[in-house]
Structure formats: structure tokens, C-alpha cells
Amino acid sequence: MNLENIKNLIEPVLKEENLTLYSLKTKREMGMAILEILVDGDDLNSDLLSSVNQKINDLIDSELPDDYYLEVSSPGAERDIRSLEEAKKFVGKYIFFRTNKLEHEGTLEKIEEETLYVKVNLKGRFKIFEVNYSDIIKLRLAIKF
């Protein structure tokens, strides 16, 4: 199975549905071989994911070995933010970040060059942390409780 061929086959379907490819990989879970396709976009819901799953399945059926299962889903509400460019899409969103010295959740207020400005609630007092992107060990969206 060639993942690059599969990517080329599915991109028109994703574009048609206003979705982007978040990741494409193979994995094993509970002894099953799975082709995992994570898609991202506005207004993701189970009906849309089901429809996209069927369209992709029809397209790649001949590319997918018999012992593989297809899984199409979203990266989730607490998805990793994998690059500075991707982080720019989430200005105004609630995030989690970890460096060697800090670990907090807060609102990503802005990004200037390679510095993230994160507004954190410290027991009722708000503080803006300036975090250099290169110092970040972990960065993801977070759910605010």
C-alpha cells in the first residue's frame, strides 16, 4: 500500500467537502491493521465523516489490502498543534503548552514572529506568558472547563 498514492486519490474528495488532510498513516490496534485518515474542517460531524468515509472507501478499495480497515475521523477537540503556521490558525482559542519550565492552559492571544502570547488564569489573576515556539515541548488545543 502506497500512502502517497492514497493521498493523491483522496485529496479531491476532501477538497470537494471543504476538508483538509490532517494525517494519513497505518497503525495496528487490537491485532487489526488500520489505515487511519484524519481530516479537519469547519462543521465536522458524524454524518459528514460517514459520507467521506464511504467516498474514500470506494476510491481506494483497490489500493487497500484485504486485511486493512479504513478509519476516517477528526483529529479531535484536543488535537496537537504541529507547527507555528498551524498555531496561527488557533489565535483566540484555548490551548495547552509545556516547556521545560512552564505548563499551562490559556487563551492564545496572538503570535508575533516566533513568540506566542498566552493569557493564563492564575487563581483569578490573569497573566500573559510570552513563549518562544522553539521552547515548546507540547502544544495542543484544550477544552476549557
C-alpha positions as a Markdown table, in Angstrom:
| # | Residue | x | y | z |
|---|---|---|---|---|
| 1 | Met | 0.0 | 0.0 | 0.0 |
| 2 | Asn | 1.4 | 3.3 | -1.1 |
| 3 | Leu | 0.3 | 6.2 | 1.2 |
| 4 | Glu | 1.3 | 8.8 | -1.3 |
| 5 | Asn | -0.9 | 7.3 | -4.0 |
| 6 | Ile | -3.8 | 7.1 | -1.4 |
| 7 | Lys | -3.2 | 10.8 | -0.5 |
| 8 | Asn | -3.4 | 11.8 | -4.2 |
| 9 | Leu | -6.6 | 9.8 | -4.6 |
| 10 | Ile | -8.4 | 11.2 | -1.6 |
| 11 | Glu | -7.4 | 14.9 | -1.8 |
| 12 | Pro | -10.1 | 15.7 | -4.5 |
| 13 | Val | -12.8 | 14.2 | -2.2 |
| 14 | Leu | -11.6 | 16.2 | 0.8 |
| 15 | Lys | -11.4 | 19.4 | -1.3 |
| 16 | Glu | -15.0 | 18.8 | -2.5 |
| 17 | Glu | -16.1 | 18.6 | 1.1 |
| 18 | Asn | -14.0 | 21.6 | 2.2 |
| 19 | Leu | -11.8 | 19.4 | 4.4 |
| 20 | Thr | -8.0 | 19.2 | 4.8 |
| 21 | Leu | -5.9 | 16.1 | 5.4 |
| 22 | Tyr | -4.6 | 16.3 | 9.0 |
| 23 | Ser | -2.7 | 12.9 | 8.9 |
| 24 | Leu | -2.6 | 9.7 | 7.0 |
| 25 | Lys | -0.9 | 6.6 | 8.5 |
| 26 | Thr | -1.2 | 3.0 | 9.1 |
| 27 | Lys | -1.5 | 1.5 | 12.6 |
| 28 | Arg | -2.3 | -1.7 | 14.5 |
| 29 | Glu | -4.9 | -1.8 | 17.2 |
| 30 | Met | -6.1 | -5.0 | 18.9 |
| 31 | Gly | -4.4 | -7.1 | 16.2 |
| 32 | Met | -6.2 | -5.2 | 13.4 |
| 33 | Ala | -4.3 | -3.3 | 10.6 |
| 34 | Ile | -5.9 | 0.1 | 10.1 |
| 35 | Leu | -5.5 | 2.9 | 7.6 |
| 36 | Glu | -6.2 | 6.0 | 9.6 |
| 37 | Ile | -7.2 | 9.1 | 7.8 |
| 38 | Leu | -7.7 | 12.2 | 10.0 |
| 39 | Val | -9.5 | 15.1 | 8.4 |
| 40 | Asp | -10.1 | 18.7 | 9.6 |
| 41 | Gly | -12.5 | 21.3 | 8.6 |
| 42 | Asp | -15.3 | 23.5 | 9.9 |
| 43 | Asp | -18.6 | 21.9 | 11.0 |
| 44 | Leu | -17.3 | 18.4 | 11.2 |
| 45 | Asn | -20.0 | 16.0 | 12.3 |
| 46 | Ser | -20.6 | 12.2 | 12.2 |
| 47 | Asp | -22.8 | 12.4 | 9.1 |
| 48 | Leu | -20.1 | 14.2 | 7.1 |
| 49 | Leu | -17.4 | 11.9 | 8.3 |
| 50 | Ser | -19.5 | 8.8 | 7.4 |
| 51 | Ser | -20.1 | 10.2 | 3.9 |
| 52 | Val | -16.5 | 11.0 | 3.4 |
| 53 | Asn | -15.5 | 7.5 | 4.7 |
| 54 | Gln | -17.8 | 5.9 | 2.1 |
| 55 | Lys | -16.5 | 8.0 | -0.7 |
| 56 | Ile | -12.9 | 7.3 | 0.3 |
| 57 | Asn | -13.5 | 3.6 | 0.7 |
| 58 | Asp | -15.0 | 3.5 | -2.8 |
| 59 | Leu | -12.0 | 5.3 | -4.2 |
| 60 | Ile | -9.2 | 3.3 | -2.5 |
| 61 | Asp | -10.8 | -0.1 | -2.4 |
| 62 | Ser | -8.3 | -1.5 | -4.9 |
| 63 | Glu | -5.3 | 0.2 | -3.1 |
| 64 | Leu | -6.3 | -1.2 | 0.4 |
| 65 | Pro | -5.1 | -4.7 | 1.2 |
| 66 | Asp | -7.8 | -7.1 | 2.3 |
| 67 | Asp | -6.5 | -7.3 | 5.9 |
| 68 | Tyr | -6.8 | -3.5 | 6.4 |
| 69 | Tyr | -9.7 | -1.5 | 7.8 |
| 70 | Leu | -10.4 | 2.1 | 6.9 |
| 71 | Glu | -10.9 | 4.7 | 9.6 |
| 72 | Val | -11.8 | 8.3 | 8.8 |
| 73 | Ser | -12.2 | 10.6 | 11.7 |
| 74 | Ser | -11.3 | 14.1 | 13.0 |
| 75 | Pro | -8.1 | 14.8 | 15.0 |
| 76 | Gly | -10.3 | 15.6 | 18.0 |
| 77 | Ala | -11.0 | 18.6 | 20.2 |
| 78 | Glu | -7.6 | 18.4 | 21.9 |
| 79 | Arg | -5.6 | 17.9 | 18.8 |
| 80 | Asp | -1.8 | 18.6 | 18.7 |
| 81 | Ile | -0.7 | 21.8 | 17.1 |
| 82 | Arg | 2.2 | 20.6 | 15.0 |
| 83 | Ser | 3.8 | 23.8 | 13.6 |
| 84 | Leu | 4.0 | 27.6 | 14.1 |
| 85 | Glu | 1.9 | 28.0 | 10.9 |
| 86 | Glu | -0.8 | 25.7 | 12.3 |
| 87 | Ala | -0.7 | 27.6 | 15.6 |
| 88 | Lys | -1.5 | 30.9 | 13.8 |
| 89 | Lys | -4.9 | 29.3 | 12.8 |
| 90 | Phe | -5.8 | 29.0 | 16.5 |
| 91 | Val | -5.3 | 32.5 | 17.8 |
| 92 | Gly | -8.2 | 33.2 | 20.1 |
| 93 | Lys | -8.5 | 29.5 | 21.0 |
| 94 | Tyr | -7.9 | 27.8 | 24.3 |
| 95 | Ile | -4.6 | 25.9 | 24.3 |
| 96 | Phe | -2.3 | 23.8 | 26.5 |
| 97 | Phe | 1.5 | 24.3 | 26.3 |
| 98 | Arg | 4.5 | 22.8 | 28.0 |
| 99 | Thr | 8.1 | 24.0 | 28.1 |
| 100 | Asn | 11.0 | 22.8 | 30.3 |
| 101 | Lys | 9.9 | 25.4 | 32.8 |
| 102 | Leu | 6.2 | 26.0 | 32.3 |
| 103 | Glu | 3.0 | 24.0 | 31.8 |
| 104 | His | -0.3 | 25.9 | 31.5 |
| 105 | Glu | -3.6 | 26.2 | 29.7 |
| 106 | Gly | -4.8 | 29.5 | 28.4 |
| 107 | Thr | -6.0 | 31.6 | 25.5 |
| 108 | Leu | -3.6 | 32.1 | 22.6 |
| 109 | Glu | -3.9 | 35.9 | 22.3 |
| 110 | Lys | -1.5 | 36.5 | 19.5 |
| 111 | Ile | 1.6 | 35.3 | 17.7 |
| 112 | Glu | 4.4 | 37.7 | 16.8 |
| 113 | Glu | 7.3 | 36.2 | 14.8 |
| 114 | Glu | 8.0 | 33.1 | 16.8 |
| 115 | Thr | 6.6 | 34.2 | 20.2 |
| 116 | Leu | 3.2 | 33.0 | 21.4 |
| 117 | Tyr | 1.3 | 35.2 | 23.9 |
| 118 | Val | -0.9 | 33.1 | 26.1 |
| 119 | Lys | -3.3 | 34.6 | 28.6 |
| 120 | Val | -3.5 | 32.3 | 31.6 |
| 121 | Asn | -5.8 | 32.5 | 34.6 |
| 122 | Leu | -3.7 | 32.0 | 37.8 |
| 123 | Lys | -6.3 | 31.7 | 40.6 |
| 124 | Gly | -8.4 | 34.7 | 39.3 |
| 125 | Arg | -5.5 | 36.8 | 38.2 |
| 126 | Phe | -4.7 | 36.9 | 34.5 |
| 127 | Lys | -1.1 | 36.8 | 33.3 |
| 128 | Ile | 0.2 | 36.9 | 29.7 |
| 129 | Phe | 3.0 | 34.4 | 29.1 |
| 130 | Glu | 5.4 | 35.1 | 26.2 |
| 131 | Val | 6.6 | 31.7 | 25.0 |
| 132 | Asn | 9.1 | 31.2 | 22.2 |
| 133 | Tyr | 7.8 | 28.5 | 19.9 |
| 134 | Ser | 11.2 | 26.7 | 19.8 |
| 135 | Asp | 11.0 | 26.3 | 23.6 |
| 136 | Ile | 7.6 | 24.4 | 23.4 |
| 137 | Ile | 7.7 | 20.7 | 24.1 |
| 138 | Lys | 4.0 | 20.1 | 23.8 |
| 139 | Leu | 1.3 | 22.3 | 22.2 |
| 140 | Arg | -2.3 | 21.3 | 21.6 |
| 141 | Leu | -5.9 | 22.7 | 21.7 |
| 142 | Ala | -7.5 | 22.3 | 25.1 |
| 143 | Ile | -11.1 | 22.2 | 26.4 |
| 144 | Lys | -11.9 | 24.9 | 28.9 |
| 145 | Phe | -13.9 | 23.7 | 31.9 |
